[in-house]
Amino acid sequence: MKKMSLQWRLTCIITVYIAVICGCLTMLVYKNGVYYIDSLKETVDARGDEKTDDADEIYISIPEDNWDAFANDFSVQVYNNKTDYRKNSLIISAVLALLGGVATYFISGHALRPIREFSDKIEEVQAQNLADSRLDENKVKELNQMSVSYNKMLGRLSDAFEIQRQFTANAAHELRTPLALMQVQLDSYNSGQHPGNDADTVQTIKMVTEQNDRLSKMVKTLLDMSELQTVGRDETIMVDALVDEVLADLEPLAREKDVELTGNCEAITIVGSDILIYRLVYNLVENAIKYNHPGGQVTVNASRKEKHVCLSVADTGNGIPEELRERVFEPFFRVDKSRSRALGGVGLGLALVHEIVRVHDGNITVRSNPSGGTVFEVMFTQ
Protein backbone atom coordinates (compact mmCIF):
# COMPACT_ATOMS: atom_id res chain seq x y z
CA MET A 1 0.00 0.00 0.00
CA LYS A 2 2.88 2.40 0.80
CA LYS A 3 4.29 2.02 -2.72
CA MET A 4 0.98 2.79 -4.43
CA SER A 5 0.01 6.16 -5.86
CA LEU A 6 -2.56 8.22 -3.97
CA GLN A 7 -5.15 7.61 -6.70
CA TRP A 8 -4.82 3.82 -6.51
CA ARG A 9 -4.67 3.91 -2.72
CA LEU A 10 -8.00 5.76 -2.47
CA THR A 11 -9.52 3.52 -5.17
CA CYS A 12 -8.61 0.33 -3.31
CA ILE A 13 -9.74 1.65 0.06
CA ILE A 14 -13.11 2.85 -1.27
CA THR A 15 -13.66 -0.42 -3.19
CA VAL A 16 -13.01 -2.53 -0.10
CA TYR A 17 -15.15 -0.22 1.98
CA ILE A 18 -18.12 -0.44 -0.45
CA ALA A 19 -17.78 -4.24 -0.59
CA VAL A 20 -17.83 -4.53 3.21
CA ILE A 21 -20.83 -2.19 3.58
CA CYS A 22 -22.80 -4.01 0.86
CA GLY A 23 -21.98 -7.36 2.43
CA CYS A 24 -23.07 -6.22 5.87
CA LEU A 25 -26.27 -4.67 4.50
CA THR A 26 -27.16 -7.79 2.53
CA MET A 27 -26.52 -10.08 5.50
CA LEU A 28 -28.52 -7.97 7.95
CA VAL A 29 -31.46 -7.53 5.57
CA TYR A 30 -31.39 -11.29 4.88
CA LYS A 31 -31.39 -12.09 8.60
CA ASN A 32 -34.23 -9.64 9.10
CA GLY A 33 -36.28 -11.33 6.36
CA VAL A 34 -35.60 -14.81 7.71
CA TYR A 35 -36.70 -13.70 11.15
CA TYR A 36 -40.07 -12.52 9.89
CA ILE A 37 -40.61 -15.59 7.69
CA ASP A 38 -39.94 -17.75 10.74
CA SER A 39 -42.45 -15.73 12.74
CA LEU A 40 -45.07 -16.49 10.04
CA LYS A 41 -44.16 -20.16 10.21
CA GLU A 42 -44.70 -20.13 13.98
CA THR A 43 -48.13 -18.63 13.44
CA VAL A 44 -49.01 -21.40 10.97
CA ASP A 45 -47.57 -24.10 13.21
CA ALA A 46 -49.56 -22.80 16.16
CA ARG A 47 -52.82 -23.17 14.18
CA GLY A 48 -51.98 -26.43 12.50
CA ASP A 49 -52.61 -29.88 14.01
CA GLU A 50 -49.50 -31.53 12.54
CA LYS A 51 -45.83 -30.96 13.29
CA THR A 52 -42.79 -31.69 11.18
CA ASP A 53 -39.10 -31.84 12.00
CA ASP A 54 -38.04 -30.30 8.67
CA ALA A 55 -37.35 -26.58 9.37
CA ASP A 56 -37.33 -25.65 5.68
CA GLU A 57 -40.84 -26.93 4.90
CA ILE A 58 -44.19 -25.69 6.16
CA TYR A 59 -47.20 -28.00 6.29
CA ILE A 60 -50.55 -26.35 6.86
CA SER A 61 -53.38 -28.45 8.21
CA ILE A 62 -56.16 -26.27 9.56
CA PRO A 63 -59.40 -27.77 10.86
CA GLU A 64 -62.53 -26.49 9.14
CA ASP A 65 -63.89 -24.81 12.26
CA ASN A 66 -60.60 -22.91 12.87
CA TRP A 67 -60.02 -21.66 9.31
CA ASP A 68 -61.68 -18.26 9.66
CA ALA A 69 -59.82 -17.47 12.86
CA PHE A 70 -56.57 -18.69 11.32
CA ALA A 71 -57.03 -16.57 8.17
CA ASN A 72 -57.73 -13.48 10.29
CA ASP A 73 -54.71 -14.02 12.58
CA PHE A 74 -52.44 -14.83 9.64
CA SER A 75 -53.49 -11.65 7.77
CA VAL A 76 -52.76 -9.52 10.84
CA GLN A 77 -49.39 -11.22 11.31
CA VAL A 78 -48.41 -10.63 7.66
CA TYR A 79 -49.31 -6.95 7.94
CA ASN A 80 -47.37 -6.52 11.19
CA ASN A 81 -44.36 -8.33 9.74
CA LYS A 82 -44.34 -6.10 6.63
CA THR A 83 -44.47 -2.98 8.80
CA ASP A 84 -41.72 -4.17 11.15
CA TYR A 85 -39.55 -5.35 8.24
CA ARG A 86 -39.75 -1.97 6.51
CA LYS A 87 -38.99 -0.07 9.73
CA ASN A 88 -36.09 -2.30 10.75
CA SER A 89 -34.62 -2.23 7.24
CA LEU A 90 -34.59 1.57 7.31
CA ILE A 91 -32.99 1.58 10.76
CA ILE A 92 -30.33 -0.89 9.64
CA SER A 93 -29.57 1.17 6.53
CA ALA A 94 -29.35 4.41 8.56
CA VAL A 95 -27.08 2.86 11.20
CA LEU A 96 -24.80 1.36 8.54
CA ALA A 97 -24.69 4.68 6.68
CA LEU A 98 -23.72 6.49 9.90
CA LEU A 99 -21.07 3.92 10.77
CA GLY A 100 -19.88 4.07 7.17
CA GLY A 101 -19.51 7.85 7.39
CA VAL A 102 -17.46 7.56 10.57
CA ALA A 103 -15.30 4.84 9.03
CA THR A 104 -14.85 6.92 5.86
CA TYR A 105 -13.66 9.88 7.93
CA PHE A 106 -10.93 7.89 9.66
CA ILE A 107 -9.98 5.85 6.59
CA SER A 108 -9.70 8.91 4.35
CA GLY A 109 -7.76 10.69 7.09
CA HIS A 110 -5.27 7.82 7.15
CA ALA A 111 -5.01 7.81 3.36
CA LEU A 112 -4.53 11.59 3.20
CA ARG A 113 -2.03 11.78 6.09
CA PRO A 114 0.94 12.26 3.70
CA ILE A 115 -0.75 15.41 2.32
CA ARG A 116 -1.17 16.85 5.83
CA GLU A 117 2.47 16.12 6.63
CA PHE A 118 3.45 17.76 3.34
CA SER A 119 1.36 20.83 4.22
CA ASP A 120 2.80 21.04 7.76
CA LYS A 121 6.33 20.97 6.36
CA ILE A 122 5.53 23.83 3.97
CA GLU A 123 4.07 25.89 6.86
CA GLU A 124 7.45 25.76 8.60
CA VAL A 125 9.28 27.41 5.70
CA GLN A 126 10.80 30.80 6.42
CA ALA A 127 13.27 32.88 4.46
CA GLN A 128 15.99 32.08 6.98
CA ASN A 129 15.61 28.28 6.86
CA LEU A 130 15.16 27.51 3.17
CA ALA A 131 18.11 25.12 3.18
CA ASP A 132 16.63 23.14 6.09
CA SER A 133 13.13 22.95 4.60
CA ARG A 134 13.81 20.53 1.77
CA LEU A 135 11.43 17.57 1.66
CA ASP A 136 12.65 13.99 1.71
CA GLU A 137 11.61 11.49 -0.94
CA ASN A 138 7.95 10.53 -0.51
CA LYS A 139 6.66 7.01 -1.08
CA VAL A 140 3.40 8.34 -2.54
CA LYS A 141 3.95 8.85 -6.27
CA GLU A 142 2.09 12.15 -6.69
CA LEU A 143 3.57 13.68 -3.53
CA ASN A 144 7.07 12.57 -4.47
CA GLN A 145 6.75 14.50 -7.73
CA MET A 146 5.50 17.52 -5.77
CA SER A 147 8.42 17.17 -3.34
CA VAL A 148 10.93 17.24 -6.19
CA SER A 149 9.32 20.36 -7.68
CA TYR A 150 9.07 21.96 -4.25
CA ASN A 151 12.76 21.36 -3.51
CA LYS A 152 13.72 22.88 -6.87
CA MET A 153 11.59 25.93 -6.06
CA LEU A 154 13.32 26.28 -2.67
CA GLY A 155 16.67 26.14 -4.43
CA ARG A 156 15.66 28.94 -6.79
CA LEU A 157 14.32 31.06 -3.91
CA SER A 158 17.48 30.48 -1.88
CA ASP A 159 19.61 31.56 -4.83
CA ALA A 160 17.46 34.65 -5.34
CA PHE A 161 17.74 35.66 -1.66
CA GLU A 162 21.48 35.11 -1.73
CA ILE A 163 21.86 37.22 -4.88
CA GLN A 164 19.78 39.97 -3.27
CA ARG A 165 21.84 39.85 -0.07
CA GLN A 166 25.11 39.84 -1.99
CA PHE A 167 23.98 42.74 -4.16
CA THR A 168 23.03 44.78 -1.09
CA ALA A 169 26.37 44.05 0.56
CA ASN A 170 28.37 44.83 -2.60
CA ALA A 171 26.44 48.04 -3.24
CA ALA A 172 26.92 49.16 0.36
CA HIS A 173 30.65 48.40 0.22
CA GLU A 174 31.03 50.32 -3.03
CA LEU A 175 29.15 53.30 -1.66
CA ARG A 176 31.01 53.35 1.63
CA THR A 177 34.38 54.30 0.10
CA PRO A 178 33.30 57.43 -1.84
CA LEU A 179 31.10 58.52 1.06
CA ALA A 180 34.02 58.18 3.45
CA LEU A 181 36.24 60.25 1.13
CA MET A 182 33.54 62.90 0.84
CA GLN A 183 33.20 62.97 4.62
CA VAL A 184 36.96 63.44 5.04
CA GLN A 185 36.93 66.34 2.59
CA LEU A 186 33.91 67.92 4.26
CA ASP A 187 35.44 67.55 7.73
CA SER A 188 38.67 69.10 6.45
CA TYR A 189 36.75 71.96 4.88
CA ASN A 190 34.58 72.56 7.94
CA SER A 191 37.61 72.56 10.26
CA GLY A 192 39.06 75.65 8.53
CA GLN A 193 37.96 79.25 8.37
CA HIS A 194 36.36 80.55 5.15
CA PRO A 195 35.48 84.20 5.69
CA GLY A 196 34.85 84.75 1.99
CA ASN A 197 31.91 82.34 1.84
CA ASP A 198 28.50 83.84 1.32
CA ALA A 199 25.30 82.57 2.98
CA ASP A 200 24.37 80.32 0.04
CA THR A 201 27.74 78.57 0.11
CA VAL A 202 27.53 77.97 3.85
CA GLN A 203 24.02 76.58 3.46
CA THR A 204 25.10 74.32 0.60
CA ILE A 205 28.06 72.94 2.54
CA LYS A 206 25.81 72.30 5.54
CA MET A 207 23.24 70.49 3.40
CA VAL A 208 25.90 68.33 1.71
CA THR A 209 27.40 67.44 5.09
CA GLU A 210 24.00 66.41 6.50
CA GLN A 211 23.07 64.33 3.46
CA ASN A 212 26.49 62.67 3.37
CA ASP A 213 26.09 61.75 7.03
CA ARG A 214 22.61 60.39 6.32
CA LEU A 215 23.86 58.30 3.39
CA SER A 216 26.71 56.96 5.52
CA LYS A 217 24.24 55.82 8.18
CA MET A 218 22.07 54.21 5.52
CA VAL A 219 25.04 52.32 4.02
CA LYS A 220 26.09 51.11 7.47
CA THR A 221 22.57 49.85 8.20
CA LEU A 222 22.38 48.06 4.83
CA LEU A 223 25.70 46.36 5.59
CA ASP A 224 24.42 45.30 9.00
CA MET A 225 21.25 43.86 7.45
CA SER A 226 23.19 41.93 4.80
CA GLU A 227 25.49 40.39 7.41
CA LEU A 228 22.85 39.33 9.94
CA GLN A 229 22.98 35.66 8.93
CA THR A 230 26.73 35.43 9.57
CA VAL A 231 26.63 36.78 13.15
CA GLY A 232 26.85 34.15 15.89
CA ARG A 233 23.71 33.86 18.01
CA ASP A 234 24.81 31.60 20.87
CA GLU A 235 25.65 34.14 23.59
CA THR A 236 23.85 34.25 26.94
CA ILE A 237 22.52 37.80 27.36
CA MET A 238 21.47 39.42 30.64
CA VAL A 239 18.43 41.33 29.41
CA ASP A 240 18.16 43.72 32.37
CA ALA A 241 21.83 44.72 32.13
CA LEU A 242 21.57 45.23 28.38
CA VAL A 243 18.49 47.44 28.75
CA ASP A 244 20.23 49.51 31.44
CA GLU A 245 23.18 49.99 29.07
CA VAL A 246 20.91 51.15 26.25
CA LEU A 247 19.05 53.58 28.51
CA ALA A 248 22.34 55.00 29.77
CA ASP A 249 23.62 55.49 26.21
CA LEU A 250 20.41 57.26 25.15
CA GLU A 251 20.01 59.38 28.27
CA PRO A 252 21.60 62.49 26.62
CA LEU A 253 19.14 62.28 23.71
CA ALA A 254 16.25 61.82 26.15
CA ARG A 255 17.30 64.91 28.13
CA GLU A 256 17.54 66.89 24.89
CA LYS A 257 14.01 65.85 23.92
CA ASP A 258 12.71 66.21 27.53
CA VAL A 259 11.65 62.53 27.66
CA GLU A 260 11.86 60.35 30.77
CA LEU A 261 13.37 56.85 30.38
CA THR A 262 12.20 54.02 32.64
CA GLY A 263 13.41 50.43 32.77
CA ASN A 264 11.32 47.71 34.40
CA CYS A 265 13.09 44.44 33.65
CA GLU A 266 13.26 41.11 35.45
CA ALA A 267 16.59 39.36 35.92
CA ILE A 268 16.23 37.07 32.90
CA THR A 269 18.54 35.81 30.18
CA ILE A 270 18.13 34.94 26.52
CA VAL A 271 20.43 33.19 24.06
CA GLY A 272 21.35 35.16 20.94
CA SER A 273 23.70 37.80 19.63
CA ASP A 274 24.56 40.46 22.21
CA ILE A 275 25.40 42.98 19.48
CA LEU A 276 22.16 42.42 17.58
CA ILE A 277 19.87 42.41 20.62
CA TYR A 278 21.56 45.63 21.81
CA ARG A 279 20.91 47.16 18.38
CA LEU A 280 17.29 45.99 18.50
CA VAL A 281 16.61 47.62 21.89
CA TYR A 282 18.62 50.72 20.96
CA ASN A 283 16.65 51.32 17.74
CA LEU A 284 13.28 50.84 19.45
CA VAL A 285 14.12 53.16 22.36
CA GLU A 286 15.71 55.76 20.06
CA ASN A 287 12.59 55.82 17.90
CA ALA A 288 10.39 56.07 21.01
CA ILE A 289 12.38 59.13 22.15
CA LYS A 290 12.46 60.86 18.76
CA TYR A 291 8.74 60.48 18.10
CA ASN A 292 7.62 61.37 21.63
CA HIS A 293 6.23 64.58 23.07
CA PRO A 294 8.24 66.91 25.34
CA GLY A 295 7.57 65.72 28.86
CA GLY A 296 6.73 62.25 27.56
CA GLN A 297 7.91 58.88 28.80
CA VAL A 298 9.53 55.76 27.35
CA THR A 299 9.18 52.54 29.33
CA VAL A 300 11.09 49.33 28.64
CA ASN A 301 9.72 46.11 30.16
CA ALA A 302 11.21 42.61 30.06
CA SER A 303 9.67 39.52 31.61
CA ARG A 304 9.41 35.77 31.16
CA LYS A 305 6.06 34.17 30.37
CA GLU A 306 6.38 30.37 30.50
CA LYS A 307 8.68 29.48 27.57
CA HIS A 308 8.71 33.01 26.14
CA VAL A 309 10.75 36.11 26.90
CA CYS A 310 8.72 39.27 26.34
CA LEU A 311 10.46 42.62 25.70
CA SER A 312 8.36 45.72 25.15
CA VAL A 313 9.10 49.41 24.51
CA ALA A 314 6.22 51.82 25.15
CA ASP A 315 6.11 55.53 24.36
CA THR A 316 3.58 58.31 24.89
CA GLY A 317 3.83 59.89 21.43
CA ASN A 318 1.24 60.35 18.70
CA GLY A 319 0.92 56.64 18.01
CA ILE A 320 0.74 54.79 14.70
CA PRO A 321 -2.54 54.36 12.77
CA GLU A 322 -3.74 50.76 12.92
CA GLU A 323 -3.71 50.34 9.14
CA LEU A 324 0.00 51.30 9.01
CA ARG A 325 1.31 49.18 11.89
CA GLU A 326 2.34 46.26 9.70
CA ARG A 327 4.08 48.53 7.19
CA VAL A 328 6.38 50.30 9.63
CA PHE A 329 8.87 47.41 9.27
CA GLU A 330 9.18 47.91 5.53
CA PRO A 331 12.50 49.46 4.44
CA PHE A 332 12.26 53.24 3.89
CA PHE A 333 8.60 53.36 4.96
CA ARG A 334 7.71 56.44 7.01
CA VAL A 335 4.46 57.22 8.82
CA ASP A 336 5.24 60.98 8.69
CA LYS A 337 7.81 61.58 5.95
CA SER A 338 8.44 65.25 6.71
CA ARG A 339 8.95 64.71 10.43
CA SER A 340 11.14 61.63 9.90
CA ARG A 341 13.52 63.50 7.62
CA ALA A 342 13.64 66.42 10.03
CA LEU A 343 14.72 64.01 12.77
CA GLY A 344 17.50 62.61 10.60
CA GLY A 345 16.19 59.05 10.17
CA VAL A 346 17.11 56.92 7.16
CA GLY A 347 14.00 54.72 7.17
CA LEU A 348 15.81 51.45 7.98
CA GLY A 349 15.78 51.36 11.80
CA LEU A 350 12.60 49.32 12.23
CA ALA A 351 13.42 47.20 9.16
CA LEU A 352 16.67 46.22 10.89
CA VAL A 353 14.75 45.52 14.12
CA HIS A 354 12.40 43.21 12.23
CA GLU A 355 15.33 41.33 10.66
CA ILE A 356 17.05 40.91 14.03
CA VAL A 357 13.85 39.51 15.54
CA ARG A 358 13.46 37.17 12.57
CA VAL A 359 16.97 35.69 12.75
CA HIS A 360 16.37 35.05 16.46
CA ASP A 361 13.15 33.13 15.62
CA GLY A 362 10.99 35.65 17.45
CA ASN A 363 8.08 37.85 16.47
CA ILE A 364 7.31 41.54 16.93
CA THR A 365 3.92 43.23 17.16
CA VAL A 366 2.73 46.83 17.35
CA ARG A 367 -0.23 47.94 19.45
CA SER A 368 -1.64 51.08 21.00
CA ASN A 369 -0.46 52.24 24.40
CA PRO A 370 -3.41 52.68 26.80
CA SER A 371 -1.62 55.81 28.07
CA GLY A 372 -1.34 57.14 24.53
CA GLY A 373 1.36 56.35 22.00
CA THR A 374 2.65 53.00 20.78
CA VAL A 375 3.96 49.73 22.24
CA PHE A 376 6.43 47.56 20.32
CA GLU A 377 6.39 44.06 21.80
CA VAL A 378 9.02 41.44 20.95
CA MET A 379 8.50 37.80 21.88
CA PHE A 380 11.37 35.28 21.90
CA THR A 381 10.89 31.54 22.45
CA GLN A 382 13.61 30.42 24.85
C-alpha positions, 0 to 999 in steps of 0.5 A: 500500500505504501508504494501505491500512488494516492489515486490507486490507494484511495480507489482500493480503500473505497472499493473494499469499503463499499464491498464490506458495507454491501456485504453487511447490508445484505446479511442484515437484511437477509437475517431480518427477512428470515426472522419474519418468515420464521415468525409467520411459520410459527403462526401457521404451526400454532394453528396447525394440528400436525408438526414436522421436524423439517425446518425448511418446509411448512405443512398447513393443516387447519381444521374447518372450524378454525379456518376463519380465525386462522385466516384473520390471525395470519393476515394480521401477522403478515401486515405486522411483519411487513411494517416491522420489516420496513422499519427495521430495514430503514434503521439498519440502513441508517445505522450502517450509513452512519457507521460508514460515514465515521469509518470513511472519515478515519480511513480517508484521514489515514489515506490523506495523512501524507498530504497533511504532513506535506502541508505542515512541512511547507508551513514551517518554511521561512526565508531564513531556513530555506536550506533546512526545509527541503522535503525527503523522498515521498513514497506516494507517487504524486507527492514525491513529484510535488516534493521534487518540484518543491525542492527545486523551487526552494533552491531557486528562492534560496539563490534569489535571496542570496543574490539579493543579499550579496547585491546589497552588501556589494552596493553598500561596500562600493558606496562606503568608500566614496562617502568616506572620502567625501566625509573626510573632505567635508570635515577638512573643509569645515575645520578651517575658516572661510570668511569669503563664503557667502550665505548660500555657500555655507548653506550648501556645505551644511546640506551636503554634510547632513546628506552625506552623514545620512547616506553613511548611516544608511550604508552602514545599516544596509551592511548590517542587514546583509550580514545578519545571517553570519553573526553568531547567536549563541551568547547568553545575554542578561536582558536587564543589564543590556536594557540599562546599558541602552538607557544610559547610552540614550540618556543624553538624547532623552534629556535633549528631547525632555523625555523620561526613560524608565526600565522595568526588567526582570533578571532574565537571560536569553540566548542570541547575539549580544550585538544584535539584541543591543541594536534591537533595543537601541533602535526601538528606544531611540525611535520612542524618544524621537517620536515622543512629546516633550515631557513624555515617557519611554518605558522598557519592560522585560519579563518571562512568560512560560517558555517566552521572553517578552520585551516591550518598549512603550512611548507616549507619542502620537501613536501609529494608525492601525492600518500602518502598523504592519508597514512600519517594518518595511524598508524606507517606509515612514508614517510621517515623511516630513517629520522623519527627515527632520529628525535625521532618520534613514527609514531602515531602523525598524526594518533592521529591528524586524530582521534581528527579531526574525533571525532570532526566531521571534516575532514583533507586534505593534499595538496602541499604548493605553496611556497614549502612544505605541507599544512595540512588543518582541517575543522570543521563544527560549 
